[in-house]
Amino acid sequence: MDINSMMSAQLASLQQTLQMSILDKSMNNGAAGVIEMMEDLPQQTAAAHPYKGQVIDVQA
């Protein structure tokens, strides 16, 4: 194997490693952004039931 093919194989391996590293960091940043957005959402309260818990006059 000559030096050019060895260097070419090493360069391809380095490029793949770099691409995977960038992709991993990008996914982590994306996930962190989603988590931050979800934490910033206002807390939702349960919707009130239309009649439960209210006094209803049933006298006729």
PDB file of N, H, CA, C and O in Angstrom:
ATOM      1  N   MET A   1       0.858  -1.183   0.000  1.00  0.00           N
ATOM      2  CA  MET A   1       0.000   0.000   0.000  1.00  0.00           C
ATOM      3  C   MET A   1       0.898   1.238   0.000  1.00  0.00           C
ATOM      4  O   MET A   1       1.791   1.363   0.838  1.00  0.00           O
ATOM      5  N   ASP A   2       0.662   2.127  -0.919  1.00  0.00           N
ATOM      6  H   ASP A   2      -0.064   2.025  -1.600  1.00  0.00           H
ATOM      7  CA  ASP A   2       1.520   3.327  -0.980  1.00  0.00           C
ATOM      8  C   ASP A   2       1.009   4.404  -0.023  1.00  0.00           C
ATOM      9  O   ASP A   2      -0.086   4.298   0.529  1.00  0.00           O
ATOM     10  N   ILE A   3       1.810   5.418   0.157  1.00  0.00           N
ATOM     11  H   ILE A   3       2.700   5.503  -0.291  1.00  0.00           H
ATOM     12  CA  ILE A   3       1.523   6.474   1.153  1.00  0.00           C
ATOM     13  C   ILE A   3       0.268   7.259   0.792  1.00  0.00           C
ATOM     14  O   ILE A   3      -0.470   7.690   1.678  1.00  0.00           O
ATOM     15  N   ASN A   4       0.018   7.447  -0.508  1.00  0.00           N
ATOM     16  H   ASN A   4       0.617   7.096  -1.228  1.00  0.00           H
ATOM     17  CA  ASN A   4      -1.160   8.226  -0.923  1.00  0.00           C
ATOM     18  C   ASN A   4      -2.454   7.523  -0.537  1.00  0.00           C
ATOM     19  O   ASN A   4      -3.390   8.168  -0.066  1.00  0.00           O
ATOM     20  N   SER A   5      -2.518   6.220  -0.730  1.00  0.00           N
ATOM     21  H   SER A   5      -1.757   5.695  -1.112  1.00  0.00           H
ATOM     22  CA  SER A   5      -3.751   5.510  -0.394  1.00  0.00           C
ATOM     23  C   SER A   5      -3.947   5.448   1.120  1.00  0.00           C
ATOM     24  O   SER A   5      -5.079   5.489   1.600  1.00  0.00           O
ATOM     25  N   MET A   6      -2.838   5.347   1.881  1.00  0.00           N
ATOM     26  H   MET A   6      -1.918   5.313   1.491  1.00  0.00           H
ATOM     27  CA  MET A   6      -2.952   5.354   3.343  1.00  0.00           C
ATOM     28  C   MET A   6      -3.445   6.710   3.838  1.00  0.00           C
ATOM     29  O   MET A   6      -4.311   6.784   4.709  1.00  0.00           O
ATOM     30  N   MET A   7      -2.896   7.761   3.286  1.00  0.00           N
ATOM     31  H   MET A   7      -2.192   7.701   2.578  1.00  0.00           H
ATOM     32  CA  MET A   7      -3.319   9.111   3.679  1.00  0.00           C
ATOM     33  C   MET A   7      -4.780   9.349   3.286  1.00  0.00           C
ATOM     34  O   MET A   7      -5.539   9.969   4.031  1.00  0.00           O
ATOM     35  N   SER A   8      -5.158   8.850   2.116  1.00  0.00           N
ATOM     36  H   SER A   8      -4.541   8.346   1.511  1.00  0.00           H
ATOM     37  CA  SER A   8      -6.530   9.010   1.663  1.00  0.00           C
ATOM     38  C   SER A   8      -7.498   8.283   2.598  1.00  0.00           C
ATOM     39  O   SER A   8      -8.556   8.815   2.934  1.00  0.00           O
ATOM     40  N   ALA A   9      -7.140   7.078   3.015  1.00  0.00           N
ATOM     41  H   ALA A   9      -6.281   6.646   2.742  1.00  0.00           H
ATOM     42  CA  ALA A   9      -7.995   6.316   3.926  1.00  0.00           C
ATOM     43  C   ALA A   9      -8.087   7.013   5.278  1.00  0.00           C
ATOM     44  O   ALA A   9      -9.161   7.054   5.878  1.00  0.00           O
ATOM     45  N   GLN A  10      -6.976   7.561   5.765  1.00  0.00           N
ATOM     46  H   GLN A  10      -6.103   7.527   5.278  1.00  0.00           H
ATOM     47  CA  GLN A  10      -6.993   8.272   7.040  1.00  0.00           C
ATOM     48  C   GLN A  10      -7.835   9.537   6.953  1.00  0.00           C
ATOM     49  O   GLN A  10      -8.567   9.869   7.885  1.00  0.00           O
ATOM     50  N   LEU A  11      -7.730  10.240   5.833  1.00  0.00           N
ATOM     51  H   LEU A  11      -7.135   9.970   5.076  1.00  0.00           H
ATOM     52  CA  LEU A  11      -8.512  11.457   5.639  1.00  0.00           C
ATOM     53  C   LEU A  11     -10.014  11.141   5.598  1.00  0.00           C
ATOM     54  O   LEU A  11     -10.820  11.865   6.182  1.00  0.00           O
ATOM     55  N   ALA A  12     -10.378  10.069   4.913  1.00  0.00           N
ATOM     56  H   ALA A  12      -9.723   9.481   4.439  1.00  0.00           H
ATOM     57  CA  ALA A  12     -11.792   9.674   4.857  1.00  0.00           C
ATOM     58  C   ALA A  12     -12.301   9.321   6.254  1.00  0.00           C
ATOM     59  O   ALA A  12     -13.418   9.684   6.623  1.00  0.00           O
ATOM     60  N   SER A  13     -11.485   8.621   7.020  1.00  0.00           N
ATOM     61  H   SER A  13     -10.577   8.326   6.721  1.00  0.00           H
ATOM     62  CA  SER A  13     -11.868   8.269   8.381  1.00  0.00           C
ATOM     63  C   SER A  13     -12.019   9.514   9.251  1.00  0.00           C
ATOM     64  O   SER A  13     -12.958   9.613  10.040  1.00  0.00           O
ATOM     65  N   LEU A  14     -11.109  10.445   9.111  1.00  0.00           N
ATOM     66  H   LEU A  14     -10.346  10.364   8.470  1.00  0.00           H
ATOM     67  CA  LEU A  14     -11.178  11.693   9.868  1.00  0.00           C
ATOM     68  C   LEU A  14     -12.420  12.493   9.490  1.00  0.00           C
ATOM     69  O   LEU A  14     -13.094  13.040  10.363  1.00  0.00           O
ATOM     70  N   GLN A  15     -12.725  12.565   8.206  1.00  0.00           N
ATOM     71  H   GLN A  15     -12.177  12.120   7.497  1.00  0.00           H
ATOM     72  CA  GLN A  15     -13.923  13.285   7.762  1.00  0.00           C
ATOM     73  C   GLN A  15     -15.186  12.658   8.338  1.00  0.00           C
ATOM     74  O   GLN A  15     -16.091  13.370   8.775  1.00  0.00           O
ATOM     75  N   GLN A  16     -15.250  11.338   8.340  1.00  0.00           N
ATOM     76  H   GLN A  16     -14.515  10.760   7.985  1.00  0.00           H
ATOM     77  CA  GLN A  16     -16.419  10.657   8.886  1.00  0.00           C
ATOM     78  C   GLN A  16     -16.544  10.921  10.383  1.00  0.00           C
ATOM     79  O   GLN A  16     -17.644  11.171  10.875  1.00  0.00           O
ATOM     80  N   THR A  17     -15.434  10.870  11.109  1.00  0.00           N
ATOM     81  H   THR A  17     -14.540  10.667  10.709  1.00  0.00           H
ATOM     82  CA  THR A  17     -15.447  11.139  12.546  1.00  0.00           C
ATOM     83  C   THR A  17     -15.902  12.562  12.822  1.00  0.00           C
ATOM     84  O   THR A  17     -16.697  12.796  13.733  1.00  0.00           O
ATOM     85  N   LEU A  18     -15.407  13.507  12.048  1.00  0.00           N
ATOM     86  H   LEU A  18     -14.761  13.317  11.308  1.00  0.00           H
ATOM     87  CA  LEU A  18     -15.778  14.903  12.216  1.00  0.00           C
ATOM     88  C   LEU A  18     -17.267  15.110  11.923  1.00  0.00           C
ATOM     89  O   LEU A  18     -17.950  15.827  12.654  1.00  0.00           O
ATOM     90  N   GLN A  19     -17.762  14.490  10.867  1.00  0.00           N
ATOM     91  H   GLN A  19     -17.207  13.908  10.274  1.00  0.00           H
ATOM     92  CA  GLN A  19     -19.181  14.620  10.536  1.00  0.00           C
ATOM     93  C   GLN A  19     -20.057  14.049  11.652  1.00  0.00           C
ATOM     94  O   GLN A  19     -21.075  14.641  12.011  1.00  0.00           O
ATOM     95  N   MET A  20     -19.662  12.905  12.194  1.00  0.00           N
ATOM     96  H   MET A  20     -18.836  12.424  11.903  1.00  0.00           H
ATOM     97  CA  MET A  20     -20.431  12.297  13.280  1.00  0.00           C
ATOM     98  C   MET A  20     -20.393  13.174  14.530  1.00  0.00           C
ATOM     99  O   MET A  20     -21.393  13.292  15.238  1.00  0.00           O
ATOM    100  N   SER A  21     -19.249  13.786  14.799  1.00  0.00           N
ATOM    101  H   SER A  21     -18.437  13.690  14.224  1.00  0.00           H
ATOM    102  CA  SER A  21     -19.123  14.661  15.958  1.00  0.00           C
ATOM    103  C   SER A  21     -20.020  15.885  15.807  1.00  0.00           C
ATOM    104  O   SER A  21     -20.703  16.282  16.751  1.00  0.00           O
ATOM    105  N   ILE A  22     -20.014  16.476  14.623  1.00  0.00           N
ATOM    106  H   ILE A  22     -19.459  16.154  13.856  1.00  0.00           H
ATOM    107  CA  ILE A  22     -20.857  17.653  14.361  1.00  0.00           C
ATOM    108  C   ILE A  22     -22.332  17.276  14.461  1.00  0.00           C
ATOM    109  O   ILE A  22     -23.126  18.025  15.030  1.00  0.00           O
ATOM    110  N   LEU A  23     -22.703  16.122  13.913  1.00  0.00           N
ATOM    111  H   LEU A  23     -22.059  15.514  13.450  1.00  0.00           H
ATOM    112  CA  LEU A  23     -24.089  15.668  13.979  1.00  0.00           C
ATOM    113  C   LEU A  23     -24.511  15.433  15.420  1.00  0.00           C
ATOM    114  O   LEU A  23     -25.615  15.808  15.816  1.00  0.00           O
ATOM    115  N   ASP A  24     -23.635  14.813  16.207  1.00  0.00           N
ATOM    116  H   ASP A  24     -22.738  14.509  15.886  1.00  0.00           H
ATOM    117  CA  ASP A  24     -23.938  14.536  17.609  1.00  0.00           C
ATOM    118  C   ASP A  24     -24.144  15.836  18.385  1.00  0.00           C
ATOM    119  O   ASP A  24     -25.091  15.954  19.164  1.00  0.00           O
ATOM    120  N   LYS A  25     -23.267  16.802  18.176  1.00  0.00           N
ATOM    121  H   LYS A  25     -22.498  16.707  17.543  1.00  0.00           H
ATOM    122  CA  LYS A  25     -23.401  18.088  18.862  1.00  0.00           C
ATOM    123  C   LYS A  25     -24.676  18.807  18.429  1.00  0.00           C
ATOM    124  O   LYS A  25     -25.355  19.425  19.249  1.00  0.00           O
ATOM    125  N   SER A  26     -24.992  18.724  17.158  1.00  0.00           N
ATOM    126  H   SER A  26     -24.440  18.221  16.493  1.00  0.00           H
ATOM    127  CA  SER A  26     -26.200  19.368  16.646  1.00  0.00           C
ATOM    128  C   SER A  26     -27.451  18.754  17.267  1.00  0.00           C
ATOM    129  O   SER A  26     -28.376  19.470  17.651  1.00  0.00           O
ATOM    130  N   MET A  27     -27.476  17.433  17.364  1.00  0.00           N
ATOM    131  H   MET A  27     -26.724  16.851  17.052  1.00  0.00           H
ATOM    132  CA  MET A  27     -28.629  16.764  17.964  1.00  0.00           C
ATOM    133  C   MET A  27     -28.740  17.111  19.443  1.00  0.00           C
ATOM    134  O   MET A  27     -29.846  17.315  19.943  1.00  0.00           O
ATOM    135  N   ASN A  28     -27.625  17.182  20.148  1.00  0.00           N
ATOM    136  H   ASN A  28     -26.726  17.016  19.742  1.00  0.00           H
ATOM    137  CA  ASN A  28     -27.655  17.544  21.565  1.00  0.00           C
ATOM    138  C   ASN A  28     -28.158  18.965  21.753  1.00  0.00           C
ATOM    139  O   ASN A  28     -28.949  19.233  22.657  1.00  0.00           O
ATOM    140  N   ASN A  29     -27.700  19.879  20.897  1.00  0.00           N
ATOM    141  H   ASN A  29     -27.057  19.661  20.162  1.00  0.00           H
ATOM    142  CA  ASN A  29     -28.166  21.269  20.984  1.00  0.00           C
ATOM    143  C   ASN A  29     -29.659  21.355  20.675  1.00  0.00           C
ATOM    144  O   ASN A  29     -30.387  22.113  21.316  1.00  0.00           O
ATOM    145  N   GLY A  30     -30.110  20.580  19.693  1.00  0.00           N
ATOM    146  H   GLY A  30     -29.518  19.964  19.172  1.00  0.00           H
ATOM    147  CA  GLY A  30     -31.528  20.577  19.354  1.00  0.00           C
ATOM    148  C   GLY A  30     -32.372  20.057  20.502  1.00  0.00           C
ATOM    149  O   GLY A  30     -33.418  20.622  20.821  1.00  0.00           O
ATOM    150  N   ALA A  31     -31.914  18.978  21.121  1.00  0.00           N
ATOM    151  H   ALA A  31     -31.065  18.519  20.861  1.00  0.00           H
ATOM    152  CA  ALA A  31     -32.650  18.410  22.254  1.00  0.00           C
ATOM    153  C   ALA A  31     -32.669  19.383  23.426  1.00  0.00           C
ATOM    154  O   ALA A  31     -33.690  19.536  24.095  1.00  0.00           O
ATOM    155  N   ALA A  32     -31.548  20.034  23.671  1.00  0.00           N
ATOM    156  H   ALA A  32     -30.718  19.910  23.127  1.00  0.00           H
ATOM    157  CA  ALA A  32     -31.486  21.007  24.771  1.00  0.00           C
ATOM    158  C   ALA A  32     -32.441  22.175  24.497  1.00  0.00           C
ATOM    159  O   ALA A  32     -33.084  22.685  25.414  1.00  0.00           O
ATOM    160  N   GLY A  33     -32.528  22.588  23.244  1.00  0.00           N
ATOM    161  H   GLY A  33     -32.006  22.173  22.499  1.00  0.00           H
ATOM    162  CA  GLY A  33     -33.446  23.671  22.888  1.00  0.00           C
ATOM    163  C   GLY A  33     -34.896  23.280  23.102  1.00  0.00           C
ATOM    164  O   GLY A  33     -35.694  24.083  23.584  1.00  0.00           O
ATOM    165  N   VAL A  34     -35.238  22.057  22.748  1.00  0.00           N
ATOM    166  H   VAL A  34     -34.589  21.405  22.356  1.00  0.00           H
ATOM    167  CA  VAL A  34     -36.616  21.582  22.942  1.00  0.00           C
ATOM    168  C   VAL A  34     -36.946  21.519  24.430  1.00  0.00           C
ATOM    169  O   VAL A  34     -38.024  21.935  24.853  1.00  0.00           O
ATOM    170  N   ILE A  35     -36.012  20.996  25.218  1.00  0.00           N
ATOM    171  H   ILE A  35     -35.136  20.658  24.874  1.00  0.00           H
ATOM    172  CA  ILE A  35     -36.239  20.914  26.667  1.00  0.00           C
ATOM    173  C   ILE A  35     -36.421  22.305  27.257  1.00  0.00           C
ATOM    174  O   ILE A  35     -37.293  22.517  28.099  1.00  0.00           O
ATOM    175  N   GLU A  36     -35.604  23.247  26.820  1.00  0.00           N
ATOM    176  H   GLU A  36     -34.895  23.076  26.136  1.00  0.00           H
ATOM    177  CA  GLU A  36     -35.720  24.618  27.330  1.00  0.00           C
ATOM    178  C   GLU A  36     -37.064  25.230  26.953  1.00  0.00           C
ATOM    179  O   GLU A  36     -37.693  25.902  27.770  1.00  0.00           O
ATOM    180  N   MET A  37     -37.506  24.999  25.714  1.00  0.00           N
ATOM    181  H   MET A  37     -36.994  24.453  25.050  1.00  0.00           H
ATOM    182  CA  MET A  37     -38.799  25.535  25.288  1.00  0.00           C
ATOM    183  C   MET A  37     -39.927  24.919  26.099  1.00  0.00           C
ATOM    184  O   MET A  37     -40.871  25.614  26.475  1.00  0.00           O
ATOM    185  N   MET A  38     -39.838  23.621  26.372  1.00  0.00           N
ATOM    186  H   MET A  38     -39.071  23.057  26.067  1.00  0.00           H
ATOM    187  CA  MET A  38     -40.899  22.963  27.139  1.00  0.00           C
ATOM    188  C   MET A  38     -40.920  23.461  28.577  1.00  0.00           C
ATOM    189  O   MET A  38     -41.991  23.571  29.173  1.00  0.00           O
ATOM    190  N   GLU A  39     -39.760  23.763  29.143  1.00  0.00           N
ATOM    191  H   GLU A  39     -38.889  23.674  28.658  1.00  0.00           H
ATOM    192  CA  GLU A  39     -39.720  24.294  30.499  1.00  0.00           C
ATOM    193  C   GLU A  39     -40.285  25.704  30.565  1.00  0.00           C
ATOM    194  O   GLU A  39     -40.816  26.114  31.597  1.00  0.00           O
ATOM    195  N   ASP A  40     -40.174  26.448  29.469  1.00  0.00           N
ATOM    196  H   ASP A  40     -39.743  26.116  28.631  1.00  0.00           H
ATOM    197  CA  ASP A  40     -40.677  27.820  29.438  1.00  0.00           C
ATOM    198  C   ASP A  40     -42.183  27.896  29.183  1.00  0.00           C
ATOM    199  O   ASP A  40     -42.788  28.955  29.355  1.00  0.00           O
ATOM    200  N   LEU A  41     -42.791  26.776  28.772  1.00  0.00           N
ATOM    201  H   LEU A  41     -42.300  25.916  28.632  1.00  0.00           H
ATOM    202  CA  LEU A  41     -44.228  26.792  28.524  1.00  0.00           C
ATOM    203  C   LEU A  41     -44.971  27.060  29.833  1.00  0.00           C
ATOM    204  O   LEU A  41     -44.568  26.567  30.887  1.00  0.00           O
ATOM    205  N   PRO A  42     -46.041  27.829  29.771  1.00  0.00           N
ATOM    206  CA  PRO A  42     -46.811  28.051  31.010  1.00  0.00           C
ATOM    207  C   PRO A  42     -47.456  26.739  31.457  1.00  0.00           C
ATOM    208  O   PRO A  42     -47.875  25.918  30.640  1.00  0.00           O
ATOM    209  N   GLN A  43     -47.521  26.573  32.759  1.00  0.00           N
ATOM    210  H   GLN A  43     -47.181  27.240  33.422  1.00  0.00           H
ATOM    211  CA  GLN A  43     -48.141  25.368  33.304  1.00  0.00           C
ATOM    212  C   GLN A  43     -49.641  25.434  33.067  1.00  0.00           C
ATOM    213  O   GLN A  43     -50.288  26.432  33.385  1.00  0.00           O
ATOM    214  N   GLN A  44     -50.183  24.373  32.511  1.00  0.00           N
ATOM    215  H   GLN A  44     -49.658  23.563  32.253  1.00  0.00           H
ATOM    216  CA  GLN A  44     -51.616  24.341  32.233  1.00  0.00           C
ATOM    217  C   GLN A  44     -52.355  23.781  33.438  1.00  0.00           C
ATOM    218  O   GLN A  44     -51.955  22.777  34.026  1.00  0.00           O
ATOM    219  N   THR A  45     -53.429  24.447  33.787  1.00  0.00           N
ATOM    220  H   THR A  45     -53.754  25.264  33.309  1.00  0.00           H
ATOM    221  CA  THR A  45     -54.265  23.960  34.877  1.00  0.00           C
ATOM    222  C   THR A  45     -55.394  23.120  34.289  1.00  0.00           C
ATOM    223  O   THR A  45     -55.744  23.265  33.118  1.00  0.00           O
ATOM    224  N   ALA A  46     -55.945  22.266  35.092  1.00  0.00           N
ATOM    225  H   ALA A  46     -55.661  22.149  36.044  1.00  0.00           H
ATOM    226  CA  ALA A  46     -57.041  21.425  34.620  1.00  0.00           C
ATOM    227  C   ALA A  46     -58.263  22.296  34.333  1.00  0.00           C
ATOM    228  O   ALA A  46     -58.557  23.237  35.069  1.00  0.00           O
ATOM    229  N   ALA A  47     -58.951  21.973  33.276  1.00  0.00           N
ATOM    230  H   ALA A  47     -58.712  21.208  32.677  1.00  0.00           H
ATOM    231  CA  ALA A  47     -60.162  22.722  32.918  1.00  0.00           C
ATOM    232  C   ALA A  47     -61.252  22.435  33.943  1.00  0.00           C
ATOM    233  O   ALA A  47     -61.414  21.300  34.392  1.00  0.00           O
ATOM    234  N   ALA A  48     -61.987  23.463  34.305  1.00  0.00           N
ATOM    235  H   ALA A  48     -61.855  24.385  33.941  1.00  0.00           H
ATOM    236  CA  ALA A  48     -63.060  23.307  35.280  1.00  0.00           C
ATOM    237  C   ALA A  48     -64.195  22.490  34.667  1.00  0.00           C
ATOM    238  O   ALA A  48     -64.539  22.660  33.497  1.00  0.00           O
ATOM    239  N   HIS A  49     -64.763  21.613  35.465  1.00  0.00           N
ATOM    240  H   HIS A  49     -64.484  21.474  36.415  1.00  0.00           H
ATOM    241  CA  HIS A  49     -65.907  20.817  35.018  1.00  0.00           C
ATOM    242  C   HIS A  49     -67.117  21.745  34.953  1.00  0.00           C
ATOM    243  O   HIS A  49     -67.251  22.624  35.803  1.00  0.00           O
ATOM    244  N   PRO A  50     -67.996  21.577  33.973  1.00  0.00           N
ATOM    245  CA  PRO A  50     -69.101  22.530  33.793  1.00  0.00           C
ATOM    246  C   PRO A  50     -70.061  22.613  34.979  1.00  0.00           C
ATOM    247  O   PRO A  50     -70.634  23.675  35.219  1.00  0.00           O
ATOM    248  N   TYR A  51     -70.254  21.521  35.731  1.00  0.00           N
ATOM    249  H   TYR A  51     -69.789  20.658  35.537  1.00  0.00           H
ATOM    250  CA  TYR A  51     -71.181  21.608  36.866  1.00  0.00           C
ATOM    251  C   TYR A  51     -70.672  20.914  38.115  1.00  0.00           C
ATOM    252  O   TYR A  51     -71.228  21.136  39.191  1.00  0.00           O
ATOM    253  N   LYS A  52     -69.668  20.106  38.028  1.00  0.00           N
ATOM    254  H   LYS A  52     -69.216  19.925  37.154  1.00  0.00           H
ATOM    255  CA  LYS A  52     -69.187  19.362  39.180  1.00  0.00           C
ATOM    256  C   LYS A  52     -68.624  20.325  40.224  1.00  0.00           C
ATOM    257  O   LYS A  52     -67.831  21.209  39.900  1.00  0.00           O
ATOM    258  N   GLY A  53     -69.041  20.147  41.481  1.00  0.00           N
ATOM    259  H   GLY A  53     -69.685  19.429  41.744  1.00  0.00           H
ATOM    260  CA  GLY A  53     -68.563  20.993  42.537  1.00  0.00           C
ATOM    261  C   GLY A  53     -69.405  22.238  42.750  1.00  0.00           C
ATOM    262  O   GLY A  53     -69.111  23.022  43.653  1.00  0.00           O
ATOM    263  N   GLN A  54     -70.441  22.446  41.952  1.00  0.00           N
ATOM    264  H   GLN A  54     -70.680  21.810  41.218  1.00  0.00           H
ATOM    265  CA  GLN A  54     -71.315  23.601  42.104  1.00  0.00           C
ATOM    266  C   GLN A  54     -72.627  23.166  42.753  1.00  0.00           C
ATOM    267  O   GLN A  54     -73.043  22.013  42.636  1.00  0.00           O
ATOM    268  N   VAL A  55     -73.253  24.088  43.421  1.00  0.00           N
ATOM    269  H   VAL A  55     -72.915  25.024  43.516  1.00  0.00           H
ATOM    270  CA  VAL A  55     -74.554  23.808  44.043  1.00  0.00           C
ATOM    271  C   VAL A  55     -75.615  23.988  42.974  1.00  0.00           C
ATOM    272  O   VAL A  55     -75.688  25.026  42.315  1.00  0.00           O
ATOM    273  N   ILE A  56     -76.436  22.959  42.812  1.00  0.00           N
ATOM    274  H   ILE A  56     -76.377  22.116  43.347  1.00  0.00           H
ATOM    275  CA  ILE A  56     -77.516  23.029  41.827  1.00  0.00           C
ATOM    276  C   ILE A  56     -78.849  22.928  42.567  1.00  0.00           C
ATOM    277  O   ILE A  56     -79.048  22.010  43.364  1.00  0.00           O
ATOM    278  N   ASP A  57     -79.745  23.850  42.312  1.00  0.00           N
ATOM    279  H   ASP A  57     -79.583  24.596  41.665  1.00  0.00           H
ATOM    280  CA  ASP A  57     -81.068  23.854  42.951  1.00  0.00           C
ATOM    281  C   ASP A  57     -81.988  22.937  42.146  1.00  0.00           C
ATOM    282  O   ASP A  57     -82.305  23.215  40.989  1.00  0.00           O
ATOM    283  N   VAL A  58     -82.412  21.838  42.777  1.00  0.00           N
ATOM    284  H   VAL A  58     -82.155  21.612  43.717  1.00  0.00           H
ATOM    285  CA  VAL A  58     -83.271  20.884  42.093  1.00  0.00           C
ATOM    286  C   VAL A  58     -84.695  20.884  42.637  1.00  0.00           C
ATOM    287  O   VAL A  58     -85.448  19.944  42.381  1.00  0.00           O
ATOM    288  N   GLN A  59     -85.081  21.923  43.387  1.00  0.00           N
ATOM    289  H   GLN A  59     -84.469  22.686  43.595  1.00  0.00           H
ATOM    290  CA  GLN A  59     -86.447  21.988  43.904  1.00  0.00           C
ATOM    291  C   GLN A  59     -87.411  22.313  42.780  1.00  0.00           C
ATOM    292  O   GLN A  59     -87.122  23.107  41.886  1.00  0.00           O
ATOM    293  N   ALA A  60     -88.577  21.665  42.857  1.00  0.00           N
ATOM    294  H   ALA A  60     -88.813  21.019  43.584  1.00  0.00           H
ATOM    295  CA  ALA A  60     -89.565  21.928  41.810  1.00  0.00           C
ATOM    296  C   ALA A  60     -90.784  22.583  42.387  1.00  0.00           C
ATOM    297  O   ALA A  60     -91.729  22.883  41.657  1.00  0.00           O
TER     298      ALA A  60
END
